[in-house]
């Protein structure tokens, strides 16, 4: 199944963005796989472009994506002016930034919410500004939202203006290895139609960091974003990516993400040489990193719970111990994620270990201590 959706995705990308082959693959559209990989709008756009009747099966999904994207395009600048007026530097990143900077993608790229990144010491100021602008703060999914995603959700209810969801971050996924990248995403942001968005090179590194949390092929939207951004770099910027990634300790993550992108969508002229340079740079980690690029397919026997590594780890703990181990499970997974960050980053990141492990190890110690106090269910 993965081979089929990859063939369709590569054709759709070529057809829409590269004026490639206008003849789509034969047979039925893999609608189920397209939905799982979040590629229905892209396939609809490509099929509609060449007048293929099979596009109609995907029209509802594409329409459901287009309307909120157009509303977001209209609302982002006036809404985020609240942060600017409060003197809080910010950057919109991930899907909302991709579509804002490239409005033609509004009908082709699904966006779940608006991710806004601020520096850690300005988080409280940003929170106050959003609340004053009519947003409400939601904590109903914590501790997962903070421990796993490092975000807090703010929603402006529909009224005189459309409903808008903002995920406010003060770091990249609560991972200290990425702190320097998070800081410079904010500090080097550039204005595009009234909204601060990342530079293209740092946006590519942010995709790599994000994929390190979710799995490198768990969602094809960011793989497509990555491929489109590669086209926007000039030769000098493209060749500078390996060194830039090493500077921010994300060369391993960039290599894996790029490898997945290359398998799905190919690459522009000259990109393969840069990918090969990245491969040489990761050295002894390459075999392990190559295996990561093959993990986390969302199409796994129609069992959505299998998409979440945390649930796969936590469920056996509950069955074996019969204890309410949610805090312990979260903390243990957090420790593992931090160690994996350092492993992906490579030997030059070992110096980060004390700061990387301090918070999750302390959380694990407290969680275990609390759990020991609880009586075992009879």
C-alpha positions in Angstrom: 0.0 0.0 0.0 2.8 2.4 0.9 4.4 1.9 -2.6 1.0 2.8 -4.2 0.4 6.0 -2.3 4.1 7.1 -2.8 3.7 6.6 -6.6 0.5 8.8 -6.5 2.1 11.4 -4.2 5.2 11.7 -6.5 3.0 12.0 -9.6 0.8 14.7 -7.9 3.8 16.7 -6.8 5.3 16.6 -10.2 2.0 17.4 -11.9 1.1 20.4 -9.7 4.5 21.9 -8.9 6.9 20.8 -11.6 4.7 20.7 -14.7 5.4 17.0 -15.0 3.5 14.1 -16.4 -0.2 15.1 -16.7 -1.3 11.4 -17.0 -2.1 10.1 -13.5 -1.5 6.5 -12.4 -4.0 4.0 -13.6 -6.6 2.3 -11.4 -8.6 3.4 -8.3 -7.4 6.3 -6.3 -6.0 5.0 -2.9 -8.4 7.1 -0.9 -7.9 5.4 2.4 -4.1 5.7 2.2 -4.4 9.3 1.0 -6.5 10.1 4.0 -4.1 8.4 6.4 -1.1 10.3 5.0 -3.2 13.5 4.8 -2.6 13.9 1.1 -6.3 14.0 -0.2 -6.2 17.7 -1.1 -3.0 17.3 -3.1 -4.3 14.3 -5.1 -7.6 16.2 -5.7 -5.8 19.2 -7.0 -3.6 17.1 -9.3 -6.5 15.1 -10.6 -8.7 18.1 -11.1 -5.9 19.9 -12.9 -5.9 17.3 -15.6 -9.7 16.9 -15.7 -9.7 13.4 -14.3 -13.2 12.3 -13.1 -11.6 10.4 -10.2 -11.1 13.8 -8.5 -14.7 13.9 -7.4 -14.2 11.2 -4.8 -11.7 13.5 -3.1 -13.6 16.8 -3.4 -15.2 16.8 0.0 -11.9 16.4 1.8 -10.3 19.1 -0.3 -13.2 21.5 0.3 -13.0 20.9 4.1 -9.3 21.9 3.9 -9.7 25.0 1.8 -12.3 26.9 3.8 -10.4 27.0 7.1 -7.1 27.7 5.3 -8.6 30.8 3.6 -10.0 32.0 6.9 -6.7 31.6 8.6 -4.9 33.5 5.8 -7.2 36.4 6.4 -7.1 36.3 10.2 -3.5 35.6 11.1 -2.0 39.0 10.6 -4.7 41.0 12.5 -4.8 38.4 15.3 -1.1 38.1 15.9 -0.7 41.9 16.0 -1.6 41.4 19.6 1.8 39.8 20.2 3.6 42.5 18.2 1.7 45.3 20.1 2.8 43.6 23.4 6.4 43.6 22.3 6.6 39.8 22.1 8.8 38.4 19.2 7.2 35.3 17.7 7.4 33.0 14.7 4.5 31.1 13.1 5.9 27.7 11.9 4.9 24.3 10.6 1.8 24.1 8.4 0.2 27.4 9.1 3.4 29.2 8.1 3.8 27.1 5.0 0.4 28.0 3.7 0.6 31.7 4.8 3.8 32.1 2.8 2.5 30.1 -0.2 -1.2 30.9 -0.5 -1.6 28.6 -3.5 -1.3 25.7 -1.1 -4.5 26.7 0.7 -6.5 24.1 -1.4 -3.7 21.5 -1.4 -2.3 21.3 2.2 -4.3 20.4 5.3 -3.5 22.5 8.4 -4.7 21.4 11.8 -4.0 24.6 13.8 -1.6 27.5 14.1 1.7 26.8 15.8 3.3 29.9 17.3 6.8 29.8 18.9 8.0 32.4 21.4 11.2 32.6 23.5 10.8 30.9 26.9 11.1 34.0 29.0 8.3 35.7 27.0 5.8 32.9 27.2 3.8 34.6 30.1 3.7 37.9 28.1 2.4 36.0 25.0 -0.2 34.2 27.1 -1.5 37.5 28.6 -1.6 39.1 25.1 -3.7 36.2 23.7 -6.1 36.2 26.6 -6.6 40.0 26.3 -7.3 39.4 22.6 -10.3 37.2 23.4 -8.6 33.7 23.4 -9.4 31.1 26.0 -6.8 28.8 27.5 -7.4 25.1 27.5 -5.6 22.6 29.6 -7.9 19.6 29.3 -5.2 17.4 27.5 -2.4 18.0 29.9 0.1 16.6 30.9 0.4 15.3 27.4 0.2 18.7 25.8 3.1 20.0 27.8 5.3 16.9 28.3 4.8 15.5 24.9 4.1 18.5 22.6 5.4 21.4 24.7 2.4 23.5 23.8 -0.6 25.2 25.4 -3.8 25.6 23.4 -5.6 28.9 23.0 -8.9 29.1 21.2 -10.8 32.3 20.1 -14.5 31.2 20.0 -16.5 32.1 16.9 -18.2 35.4 17.1 -17.7 38.6 15.2 -14.5 36.9 13.9 -14.0 33.3 13.0 -12.8 30.7 15.5 -9.0 30.3 15.6 -6.8 27.8 17.4 -3.3 28.7 18.4 -0.8 26.3 19.9 1.7 28.4 21.8 5.2 27.0 22.2 8.2 28.2 24.2 10.5 25.6 22.7 10.7 22.8 20.1 8.8 19.9 21.7 10.4 20.4 25.1 13.7 19.1 23.9 16.7 21.1 25.1 18.9 19.8 22.3 16.8 22.0 20.0 16.8 25.1 22.2 19.3 27.0 20.0 17.3 26.3 16.9 14.1 27.4 18.6 15.7 30.7 19.7 17.0 31.5 16.3 13.8 30.6 14.5 12.2 33.5 16.5 15.2 35.9 16.2 15.7 35.5 12.5 11.9 35.4 11.5 10.9 37.6 8.6 7.6 39.3 7.9 5.4 38.0 5.2 2.1 39.9 4.8 2.1 41.0 8.4 3.1 37.6 9.9 6.5 36.5 11.1 7.6 33.2 9.5 10.9 31.3 9.5 13.7 31.6 7.1 13.5 28.7 4.6 16.8 27.0 5.8 15.7 27.1 9.5 12.2 25.9 8.6 13.8 22.8 7.0 15.7 22.1 10.2 12.5 22.7 12.3 10.7 20.0 10.1 13.5 17.6 10.9 13.2 18.3 14.6 9.4 17.9 14.5 9.7 14.6 12.6 12.1 13.4 15.3 9.2 13.5 17.7 6.4 12.1 15.6 8.3 9.6 13.4 9.9 10.5 10.1 7.2 9.1 7.8 4.2 9.4 10.1 2.6 12.2 8.1 3.4 13.1 4.5 2.4 16.8 4.8 5.7 17.9 6.2 7.5 15.7 3.7 5.8 17.7 0.9 6.6 21.0 2.7 10.3 19.9 2.9 10.4 19.1 -0.8 8.9 22.4 -1.8 11.3 24.3 0.4 14.3 22.6 -1.2 13.1 24.0 -4.5 13.2 27.5 -3.0 16.9 27.4 -1.9 19.6 28.6 -4.2 22.7 26.4 -4.7 24.7 28.2 -2.0 21.9 27.7 0.6 21.4 24.1 -0.4 25.1 23.3 0.0 25.2 25.1 3.4 22.5 22.9 4.9 24.8 20.1 6.3 27.0 22.6 8.2 23.9 24.5 9.4 22.4 21.3 10.7 25.6 20.4 12.6 25.6 23.8 14.1 22.1 23.2 15.6 22.7 19.5 16.5 20.1 18.3 14.0 22.2 16.8 11.3 21.1 13.3 12.1 17.4 14.3 12.1 17.8 16.2 8.9 19.4 13.2 7.2 16.6 10.9 8.2 13.9 13.4 7.2 15.6 14.2 3.9 16.0 10.5 3.1 12.2 10.0 3.6 11.5 13.0 1.4 13.8 11.7 -1.3 12.0 8.4 -1.3 8.6 10.0 -1.5 9.1 13.0 -3.8 12.7 12.9 -5.1 14.7 16.1 -5.0 15.8 19.1 -7.1 19.0 19.1 -9.1 22.1 18.9 -6.9 20.2 17.8 -3.8 21.3 14.2 -3.9 25.0 15.3 -3.6 24.1 17.3 -0.4 22.1 14.3 1.0 25.2 12.1 0.3 27.3 14.6 2.2 24.9 14.4 5.1 25.1 10.6 5.0 28.9 10.8 5.2 28.7 13.3 8.1 26.5 11.1 10.3 29.2 8.4 10.2 28.6 5.4 12.4 25.0 6.5 13.1 24.0 5.9 9.5 22.7 2.4 9.7 20.5 3.2 12.7 19.3 6.4 11.1 18.5 4.6 7.8 16.2 2.3 9.8 14.4 5.3 11.4 13.4 6.5 7.9 11.3 3.3 7.5 9.4 3.5 10.8 6.0 4.9 11.8 3.8 4.3 8.8 0.3 5.5 9.7 -1.3 2.7 7.7 -1.0 -0.2 10.2 -3.9 -2.6 10.0 -6.4 0.2 10.6 -5.5 0.4 14.3 -5.0 4.1 15.0 -3.6 3.5 18.5 -0.6 1.9 16.9 0.4 5.2 15.5 1.3 6.5 19.0 4.6 5.1 20.3 3.6 6.3 23.8 0.5 4.1 23.9 2.5 1.1 22.7 4.8 1.6 25.6 2.3 2.5 28.2 -0.4 -0.1 27.6 1.8 -3.1 28.5 2.9 -1.3 31.7 -0.7 -1.0 32.9 -1.5 -4.6 32.0 1.5 -6.0 33.8 1.4 -3.8 37.0 -2.3 -2.9 37.3 -1.1 0.4 38.7 -2.1 3.9 37.4 1.3 4.6 35.8 0.4 7.5 33.5 2.9 9.9 35.2 5.6 7.2 35.3 4.9 6.2 31.7 5.1 9.8 30.5 8.3 10.5 32.4 10.0 7.3 31.3 9.1 8.0 27.6 10.4 11.5 28.1 13.7 10.2 29.3 13.9 7.9 26.3 13.1 10.7 23.9 15.8 12.9 25.4 18.4 10.1 25.0 17.3 9.5 21.5 17.7 13.2 20.7 21.3 13.1 21.8 21.9 9.8 19.8 20.4 11.3 16.7 22.4 14.5 17.2 25.7 12.6 17.5 28.8 12.8 19.7 29.0 16.6 19.6 25.7 16.8 21.6 26.9 14.6 24.5 27.8 17.8 26.3 24.1 18.6 26.5 23.3 15.5 28.5 23.1 17.1 32.0 20.6 19.7 30.9 18.9 17.3 28.6 18.2 14.7 31.3 17.7 16.8 34.4 14.1 17.7 34.0 12.7 14.3 32.8 14.8 12.3 35.3 13.5 14.4 38.1 9.9 14.0 36.8 10.5 10.2 36.7 11.8 10.1 40.2 8.8 12.1 41.5 6.3 10.0 39.5 7.8 6.7 40.9 7.7 8.1 44.4 4.1 9.1 44.1 3.2 5.7 42.6 4.8 3.8 45.4 2.5 5.6 47.9 -0.6 4.3 46.2 -2.1 1.0 47.4 -2.3 -1.7 44.8 -5.9 -2.3 43.7 -7.5 -5.4 45.2 
